[in-house]
Amino acid sequence: MILSLPVYLIFVYLQQRKNNPKVYISLIFHGIFYIYVCYVIKYTLFPIPVNENYLSLVRPGTAFRQNINMQLLWLSDNFSFTKEHALNILMTIPFGFIINYLIKPRGFGRIILLGALVGICIECFQLSISVLLNYPYRIIDSNDVVMNLAGVVAGYLIFRVISSVYIRLADTLHMEHNSFTKYVYDCSKN
């Protein structure tokens, strides 16, 4: 997937060249985001067990129902915050941060929607692959969606704090912007 990065960047360039005079700077952030998404895919979907001998050994006695958790943590009697929950939050913090350099989310509600979509998409892909394999190779967990959402929101809040400091500092120092810092400044203001 990393090898397809140039194709993705050419596509973004062709889409934005007429409407975005700072398209080259936008490509930097798109490239970073693309690499980030590749790593998220690597850690959430792979490895996919495709060896038929292995699958024939593990399929019998493994029910989908035991690997699907739809009960939210705080509604259960034995609530505990695990390492996996923390990793799900940490995994999506970069999304909440860098998305602001790619699109203008226009408010906290949009960030909530994007965060929920990230988690739902990951879990749906895991479920789809499990159905195709006829084996639940990953645990499908509604709590992962909540933790992914929390990570996106945390990333957005980190972006807002850093942006406000950067704007205040640039305005106070009457900073002269080059094209990169102007792009960052403009994204921070929105």
Stockholm file with secondary structure:
# STOCKHOLM 1.0

chainA/1-190         MILSLPVYLIFVYLQQRKNNPKVYISLIFHGIFYIYVCYVIKYTLFPIPVNENYLSLVRPGTAFRQNINMQLLWLSDNFSFTKEHALNILMTIPFGFIINYLIKPRGFGRIILLGALVGICIECFQLSISVLLNYPYRIIDSNDVVMNLAGVVAGYLIFRVISSVYIRLADTLHMEHNSFTKYVYDCSKN
#=GR chainA/1-190 SS CGGGHHHHHHHHHHHHTTTCTTHHHHHHHHHHHHHHHHHHHHHHHCCCCCCHHHHHHHSTTCCGGGGEECSCGGGSSSCCCCHHHHHHHHHHHHHHHHHHHHSCCCSHHHHHHHHHHHHHHHHHHHHHHHHHHTSCCSCEEHHHHHHHHHHHHHHHHHHHHHHHHHHHHHHHTTCCCCHHHHHHHHHHHC
#=GC SS_cons         CGGGHHHHHHHHHHHHTTTCTTHHHHHHHHHHHHHHHHHHHHHHHCCCCCCHHHHHHHSTTCCGGGGEECSCGGGSSSCCCCHHHHHHHHHHHHHHHHHHHHSCCCSHHHHHHHHHHHHHHHHHHHHHHHHHHTSCCSCEEHHHHHHHHHHHHHHHHHHHHHHHHHHHHHHHTTCCCCHHHHHHHHHHHC
//
